[in-house]
Amino acid sequence: MDLGLIRLRRMVGVFAPGRVLNRRLAHSQLMGSLLWGMSHALLEGTLMDTHEGKWANASLADYLVPVNADVPDIIVDTIEMEDKVVNPLGVKGVGEIGVVGAAAAIANAVYHATAVGVQHLPIRIEDML
């Protein structure tokens, strides 16, 4: 707490993607999109060098992306629901649906844990101090 670091211990995502044709593939896609949301909330962000008028982190050497040490335990589950409105098979794409609420959920958890309401992403150490 004294350092202002944010670490996730667990992420849980439950989704209703309609009829799941390939459970393993859907699980992998949803897990990846949850990680993308975590990365958006805590790591990824472009910084502008206003003096030089260019990006300060223009390469992957300077742009933060999550590595294995950043990844928490992730639980992904799906609830199969019959949905004939979308198409006759009742299938939908699950590629990026996990990213939708992940960053907001993390920001909300940070607020409840610290009483610091951050209005921008990514949430930085400076915001916590």
C-alpha positions, -999 to 999 in steps of 0.1 A, spaced: 0 0 0 29 24 8 42 20 -28 9 25 -45 12 -8 -65 -19 -26 -78 -17 -63 -81 -46 -85 -92 -49 -119 -75 -78 -133 -94 -101 -124 -124 -134 -141 -129 -154 -138 -160 -188 -155 -167 -202 -149 -202 -234 -159 -220 -222 -163 -256 -251 -183 -269 -243 -218 -282 -206 -226 -277 -193 -248 -306 -157 -251 -294 -154 -248 -256 -116 -247 -255 -113 -220 -282 -140 -199 -265 -123 -203 -231 -89 -192 -246 -105 -162 -264 -123 -150 -233 -92 -154 -211 -72 -134 -236 -97 -106 -237 -98 -105 -199 -60 -101 -199 -63 -74 -226 -87 -55 -203 -63 -59 -173 -35 -46 -195 -57 -16 -206 -65 -8 -170 -31 -11 -154 -3 -10 -180 -9 1 -216 -9 38 -223 8 62 -247 28 91 -233 33 123 -252 65 142 -248 51 177 -251 85 194 -253 96 173 -283 60 169 -297 64 131 -302 55 99 -285 77 92 -255 70 54 -257 69 48 -294 84 13 -293 76 -20 -275 108 -15 -255 90 15 -238 53 5 -241 42 -16 -212 24 -49 -219 17 -77 -194 41 -106 -190 35 -139 -172 44 -124 -138 15 -99 -142 -11 -125 -150 -34 -134 -121 -54 -166 -116 -82 -164 -142 -115 -182 -141 -136 -182 -172 -170 -198 -175 -198 -197 -200 -235 -200 -196 -250 -215 -227 -283 -199 -237 -304 -206 -267 -305 -175 -288 -323 -178 -322 -325 -141 -327 -288 -137 -337 -288 -166 -362 -304 -200 -367 -275 -218 -350 -276 -195 -320 -238 -188 -321 -220 -155 -315 -184 -143 -316 -166 -142 -282 -133 -127 -294 -134 -94 -275 -164 -95 -253 -143 -102 -222 -125 -68 -225 -157 -48 -223 -161 -47 -185 -126 -58 -173 -110 -23 -170 -141 -8 -154 -142 -37 -129 -106 -32 -120 -110 6 -116 -141 -1 -94 -121 -25 -73 -93 0 -69 -118 26 -58 -134 3 -32 -100 -8 -19 -84 27 -17 -112 53 -20 -92 68 -49 -115 74 -79 -94 74 -110 -111 89 -141 -85 77 -167 -67 46 -178 -42 32 -173 -42 36 -135 -7 46 -126 13 46 -93 11 83 -92 -27 82 -91 -25 60 -60 -1 82 -41 
